[in-house]
């Protein structure tokens, strides 16, 4: 399943992707979070040490987490700020933390957290606005290393169709 | 010298590892005659005040924990509301993380270099160091052992006005741990460390195993 989380208020992108993926008969789920309540991660550590795997914040992210752990691909659509994802896009990544356990291991030559679930979800980014694409690619590579999955790349909105070709 | 210091951690001050680091760092600054004002972005009501201070000051340090390889979402939200400045303002960073190796923080550091430019400021470098996860769980001398080295970094910043010196660079420690140490840590991760984490969890009132799966995998 391809999970698309659109954190922008541009629902047009969601509609275009739905059309393209229906044509391809791809199994997908699009979540528009513009009207949702998704807080930032407070770094409280409860998802690691008090209530393992569950975020203490009771907002709309819980439903998203349930879907991420069964998705083959996660695509985050985000506005940009200061050359990077804006805070709404970054919050979606920060809140993914309960997917990891506090336990550590070495993967390659660096320490990483052990994945809580068996599923490995590859991740792509579609960004709307000015951003440093090279940096976003580098950052996404690191993020997906942490999640033991693969980067699907960072695409500006102008390349929405190219991104859609990678969704399967 | 006067320095504006912004603690970019989303955690409340009491539990903020970055705050404990800044206690020592600012002590070092003060010992060398530098005056400081410190704000926390975890206090959202202070944001306007902090943005005003950002506008007024020309020597600014943002201290932050690495969240998913970059700036925490809450700090990002704060930064989005800043008015860009000019080259007369020097913006430096203290980047800290739980992961221990220097290589773990480089992606975050690369963004901070970009960020200084995005805000129109002159980049004063980033003091990079990991292995700080334990600060919150340590007290007294045990905590000082982790945070005390930051005092010296404060003294150096008071002298140089940036983090570009060799001493600051070496402060990071090894980029990657050598193989024998990795093999030893691997063993530790599977045994002693698991028990220690479980002990802390029990203290926090946790009744489940730490690898518990609350969501169903279809």
Interface residues (C-beta under 8 A of the other chain):
Chain A: X40 X41 X42 X43 X44 X45 X46 X48 X49 X50 X51 X52 X53 X54 X65 X66 X69 X70 X81 X82 X83 X84 X85 X86 X87 X90 X91 X93 X94 X96 X97 X101 X102 X103 X104 X105 X106 X109 X110 X111 X114 X116 X117 X118 X119 X132 X135 X138 X139 X142 X143 X146
Chain B: X9 X10 X11 X15 X65 X67 X68 X69 X70 X71 X72 X73 X74 X76 X77 X79 X80 X99 X100 X101 X103 X104 X107 X110 X111 X114 X115 X118 X119 X136 X176 X177 X182 X185 X186 X189 X193 X194 X197 X200 X201 X204 X205 X206 X208 X209 X210 X211 X212 X213 X214 X215 X217 X218
